[in-house]
Amino acid sequence: MPDEGLTAQDAAAVEKLGDARQKIMDQLSQVIVGQTAVIDELLISLFSRGHCLLEGVPGLAKTLMISTLSRALNLSFSRIQFTPDLMPADITGTEIIEENRSTGSREFRFLEGPLFSNIILADEINRTPPKTQAALLEAMQERQVTVGRVRHALADPFFVLATQNPIEQEGTYPLPEAQQDRFMFKVFVKYPNFDEEFEGARRTTTTISDSIEPVLKAEEIIELQRIVREVPVTDHVIRYALSLVRQTRVGEPGVPEFVADQIAWGAGPRAVQFLVLGAKAQALLEGRTHVTCNDIQALAKPVLRHRLVLSFTAQSEGVGADALVERILAVTPTKEAALTNDARFQKIFAS
């Protein structure tokens, strides 16, 4: 029987989503070796209508992974190389004057930019000035671009994956906190292990060719995005997500002492929304129509790591955002009775 909130038809779609996830993994494994956790987080973000910020050193196949994913999902793909001289019109599009040959009159025609695709790879987003970053911000948040006084709707689904190089910071424009907050996840793309790198070296130095087959269509993805929002979630799970986020806010009642010492600014309400939405999508990808605190825990790091502004003390001691999230998880009970009866969390719930 389907859970309350999901029809029998939706339950069938959930089963299809679980099958699609495995097929997508199978398709990507022809090209990408390893990085299963990264691909899972990309899929969770996609089905939650979110966007991802990827951070990793050059050469980890980030571009190849994203372009292959677009092929497996049968979606259009654009890669934008962000540079210091990139202007907003270079990504949104521009109006040109065109002569009508039949009437001889001249009229404006909008020429679409690379943002008019389903999947956008914003490569090295921190290398472009704030003016162009702001144009991308409107596209991410409003799913439209404004040229002149005319608004142009973007494709649906619309998924932005931006990359940052953590090594070279000279000549870059760090993303403002407001724009980082628009990204659902910050995903770390790490080095492969020995076996994965061995297999990658073997594949990329031979004549092996891949044949990626589409798994889902755009219409099916939009339908699955709708179903994600209809997954039921208990008040306790929402309360648990709120507990994690509200503990990052310095000066609020019930916040642990180590937070006040090592965090300068905490996460906002959007973090709670993304935690709950991501947990719903993760549950569906695993074939479940109910959400647990374990789903929230699994996504706490990618949701919170770019929303915490660390204090000078934390930076000087080499304490990272992930380590702080782990400490917050460790001091937050998952059982409903333990959470609601704890005196410290009662202060958080009452504030």
C-alpha positions in Angstrom: 0.0 0.0 0.0 1.4 3.5 -0.8 2.0 5.9 2.1 -0.5 8.6 2.8 0.2 11.5 0.4 1.2 9.3 -2.5 -1.2 7.7 -4.9 -0.8 4.2 -6.4 0.4 5.9 -9.6 3.0 7.9 -7.6 4.1 4.7 -5.9 4.8 3.1 -9.2 6.8 6.2 -10.2 8.8 5.8 -7.0 9.7 2.3 -8.1 10.6 3.6 -11.5 12.9 6.2 -9.8 14.8 3.5 -7.9 15.3 1.6 -11.1 16.3 4.7 -13.0 19.0 5.5 -10.3 20.6 2.1 -10.9 20.4 2.4 -14.7 22.0 5.9 -14.4 24.8 4.5 -12.3 25.3 1.7 -14.8 25.4 4.2 -17.7 27.9 6.5 -15.9 30.1 3.6 -14.9 30.9 3.1 -18.6 32.7 6.5 -18.4 33.3 7.4 -14.8 35.1 5.1 -12.3 33.9 5.5 -8.7 32.5 8.8 -7.4 29.3 7.0 -6.5 28.6 9.4 -3.5 29.1 12.4 -5.7 26.7 11.1 -8.3 24.1 10.3 -5.6 24.2 13.9 -4.3 23.9 15.3 -7.8 20.8 13.1 -8.4 19.3 14.1 -5.0 19.8 17.8 -5.9 18.3 17.4 -9.4 15.1 15.7 -8.1 14.8 18.3 -5.4 15.0 21.2 -8.0 18.2 22.3 -6.4 21.7 23.3 -7.7 25.1 22.0 -6.7 28.5 23.7 -6.1 31.3 21.2 -6.8 34.8 21.7 -5.4 37.8 19.6 -6.4 41.2 19.9 -7.9 41.6 19.8 -11.7 41.6 16.5 -13.5 38.9 14.6 -11.4 36.5 14.3 -14.4 34.0 16.8 -13.1 33.1 18.1 -16.6 32.9 14.6 -18.0 30.7 13.4 -15.2 28.2 16.2 -15.7 28.1 15.9 -19.5 27.7 12.2 -19.2 24.9 12.6 -16.7 23.1 14.9 -19.1 23.3 12.3 -21.8 21.9 9.6 -19.5 19.0 11.9 -18.6 18.4 12.9 -22.2 18.8 16.6 -21.3 20.4 19.5 -23.1 23.8 20.5 -21.7 25.9 23.8 -21.8 29.3 24.3 -20.5 30.3 27.9 -19.6 33.9 28.7 -18.8 33.8 31.6 -16.4 36.6 34.1 -17.0 37.3 37.6 -15.6 36.1 39.2 -18.9 32.8 37.3 -19.1 29.8 39.6 -19.2 26.2 38.9 -18.2 25.1 39.0 -21.9 27.6 36.3 -22.7 25.6 33.8 -20.6 22.0 35.1 -20.7 21.8 36.2 -24.3 21.3 39.5 -26.0 19.0 41.4 -28.3 20.1 42.0 -31.9 18.6 44.2 -34.6 17.5 42.1 -37.5 16.1 43.2 -40.9 12.8 41.6 -42.0 13.4 40.8 -45.6 9.8 40.6 -46.5 8.9 44.1 -45.1 12.3 45.8 -45.0 11.7 46.9 -41.4 14.1 46.3 -38.6 13.1 44.7 -35.4 14.7 43.3 -32.2 15.3 39.6 -31.9 16.5 37.8 -28.7 19.5 35.6 -29.2 19.5 33.0 -26.4 22.7 32.4 -24.4 24.1 29.1 -23.0 21.8 29.4 -19.9 19.0 28.2 -22.1 19.8 24.5 -21.5 18.6 21.9 -19.0 22.0 21.3 -17.3 24.5 24.1 -17.0 28.1 23.5 -16.0 29.4 26.8 -14.6 33.1 26.0 -14.7 35.3 27.9 -12.2 32.4 30.2 -11.2 34.6 32.2 -8.8 36.8 33.5 -11.7 34.1 35.9 -13.1 33.2 39.3 -11.6 30.1 39.8 -9.3 28.1 41.3 -12.2 28.1 38.1 -14.1 27.7 36.0 -10.9 24.5 38.1 -10.2 23.1 37.2 -13.6 23.6 33.6 -12.8 22.0 34.1 -9.4 18.7 35.3 -11.0 18.7 32.3 -13.3 19.2 29.9 -10.4 16.6 31.5 -8.1 13.9 32.7 -10.5 14.6 30.3 -13.4 14.4 33.2 -15.8 16.7 35.9 -17.2 15.9 39.5 -17.8 17.3 41.2 -20.9 16.3 44.8 -21.2 12.8 44.9 -19.8 11.8 41.5 -21.0 11.8 38.3 -18.9 12.7 35.1 -20.6 11.8 31.8 -18.9 14.5 29.1 -18.8 14.2 25.4 -19.7 12.5 23.0 -17.2 14.1 21.1 -15.6 17.0 23.6 -15.0 20.0 22.4 -13.0 23.2 24.4 -12.4 26.4 22.7 -11.4 29.2 25.2 -10.6 32.8 24.2 -10.0 35.5 25.8 -7.9 39.2 25.1 -7.8 40.4 25.1 -4.2 44.0 25.5 -5.1 44.3 28.7 -7.1 42.7 31.7 -5.4 44.7 34.5 -7.0 42.6 36.7 -9.3 39.3 35.1 -8.2 36.0 36.7 -7.0 34.8 34.6 -4.0 31.1 33.8 -4.1 29.1 36.0 -1.7 27.3 34.1 1.1 23.9 35.1 -0.5 24.8 33.3 -3.7 26.4 30.3 -2.0 23.1 29.9 0.0 21.3 29.4 -3.4 23.2 26.1 -3.9 21.5 23.2 -2.3 24.7 21.2 -1.8 28.4 21.9 -1.8 29.9 18.6 -3.0 33.6 17.7 -2.5 35.0 15.7 -5.4 37.9 13.8 -4.0 40.8 11.8 -5.4 39.9 8.3 -6.5 41.3 5.3 -4.5 44.0 3.2 -6.0 41.7 0.6 -7.7 39.5 3.4 -9.2 42.5 5.3 -10.5 44.0 2.1 -11.9 40.8 1.3 -13.8 40.5 5.0 -15.0 44.1 4.9 -16.3 43.4 1.6 -18.1 40.2 2.8 -19.8 41.4 6.3 -20.9 44.5 4.9 -22.6 42.7 2.4 -24.8 40.2 2.6 -27.7 37.2 1.6 -25.5 34.1 3.6 -26.6 31.0 4.3 -24.5 27.4 4.1 -25.7 25.3 6.1 -23.2 21.6 5.3 -23.4 19.0 7.8 -22.1 17.2 6.6 -18.9 14.7 9.4 -18.2 13.1 12.1 -20.3 12.6 15.7 -19.2 8.9 15.2 -18.6 9.6 12.2 -16.4 12.1 14.2 -14.3 9.6 17.0 -13.8 7.0 14.5 -12.6 9.5 12.9 -10.2 10.4 16.3 -8.9 6.7 16.8 -8.1 6.5 13.5 -6.3 9.5 14.3 -4.1 7.6 17.2 -2.6 4.6 14.9 -1.9 6.6 12.5 0.2 5.2 12.6 3.8 7.6 13.6 6.6 6.9 13.5 10.3 7.0 16.5 12.6 9.9 14.8 14.5 12.1 14.7 11.4 11.4 18.3 10.6 12.1 19.2 14.3 15.4 17.3 14.1 16.5 19.1 10.9 15.6 22.4 12.6 17.6 21.4 15.7 20.7 20.9 13.6 20.4 24.2 11.8 19.4 26.4 14.7 22.4 25.1 16.7 24.7 26.8 14.2 23.3 30.3 15.0 25.6 32.1 17.5 23.8 33.9 20.3 20.6 31.9 20.1 19.3 30.0 23.2 20.5 26.4 23.6 23.5 26.7 21.2 26.6 24.6 22.3 29.6 26.5 23.6 31.9 25.3 20.8 29.6 26.8 18.2 29.9 30.3 19.8 33.6 29.9 19.8 34.1 28.6 16.3 31.2 29.8 14.1 30.8 33.5 13.3 27.6 33.1 11.3 25.2 30.2 11.0 22.9 28.7 8.4 19.5 30.3 7.5 16.0 28.8 6.9 16.9 27.7 3.4 19.2 25.1 5.0 16.2 23.5 6.8 14.2 23.4 3.6 17.0 21.8 1.6 17.6 19.2 4.4 14.0 18.1 4.3 13.7 18.1 0.5 17.0 16.3 0.1 16.0 13.7 2.7 12.7 13.1 0.7 14.6 12.6 -2.5 17.2 10.3 -0.9 14.4 8.2 0.6 12.8 7.8 -2.9 16.1 7.0 -4.5 16.5 4.2 -2.0 12.9 2.9 -2.7 11.4 4.3 0.5 8.3 6.5 0.8 9.1 7.6 4.4 11.9 9.9 5.7 14.1 9.2 8.7 16.6 11.2 10.8 19.3 9.1 9.1 18.4 10.7 5.8 18.8 14.2 7.4 22.2 13.1 9.0 23.5 11.8 5.6 22.9 15.2 4.0 23.9 17.5 6.8 27.5 18.1 5.6 26.7 18.9 1.9 23.9 21.2 3.0 25.6 23.0 5.8 29.3 23.2 4.9 29.0 26.2 2.7 26.5 28.0 4.9 28.7 28.3 8.0 31.0 31.3 8.3 33.9 30.1 10.6 35.4 32.4 13.2 39.0 33.4 13.3 39.6 30.9 16.1 38.3 28.0 14.0 40.4 29.1 10.9 43.6 29.6 13.0 43.1 26.1 14.6 42.5 24.5 11.2 38.9 23.4 12.1 36.7 22.9 9.1 33.0 23.2 8.6 32.6 19.4 8.2 34.2 18.8 11.6 31.8 21.3 13.2 28.8 19.6 11.6 30.0 16.3 12.9 30.2 17.7 16.5 26.7 19.1 16.1 25.4 15.8 14.9 27.0 14.0 17.9 25.3 16.2 20.5 21.8 16.0 18.9 19.6 13.0 19.9 17.8 11.3 17.1 15.1 9.7 19.3 12.0 11.9 19.7 11.7 11.6 23.4 15.3 12.3 24.1 15.2 15.3 21.8 12.0 16.9 23.2 12.9 16.2 26.8 16.4 17.7 26.7 16.5 21.0 28.5 18.9 22.5 26.0 16.7 21.7 23.0 13.6 22.9 24.9 15.3 26.3 24.8 15.9 26.0 21.1 12.2 25.0 20.4 10.9 27.9 22.6 13.1 30.5 20.9 
